[in-house]
Amino acid sequence: MKLHEQILESYLRNACRVKDPKILNAVRQVLSAQEQGSIEPHASVVTQKKLVVVVKHPERLKEIIFIRTGERGSGKIYRCRLALKGKQNPGKI
């Protein structure tokens, strides 16, 4: 296994925690109190053109909210509704 594959595998194995207070404040603005209480840890990989989110139950996802922080602390929020289709060629990892 190559070094970058080992790093990626290690990254995905450990849940990533957000520590930036600007992002946490933006999350508080868009999530209800009940949703904030049921936050699950996840691992994500972001490249310039792709976002990969690793979650236990992807079929429960209904909406993705992107939070982008600006240079001056202002944040912009993008919402995307999901319409996941049935499982196609489910495979075991």
JOQUIZI-V112465 format. One record per helix or strand. SS is the DSSP state (H for helix, E for strand). FROM is the first residue (numbers start at 1). TO is the last residue. If there is no record, write none. Layout:
ss=SS from=FROM to=TO
ss=SS from=FROM to=TO
//
This chain:
ss=H from=3 to=13
ss=E from=16 to=16
ss=H from=21 to=30
ss=H from=33 to=37
ss=E from=42 to=46
ss=E from=51 to=54
ss=H from=58 to=60
ss=E from=63 to=69
ss=E from=75 to=81
//
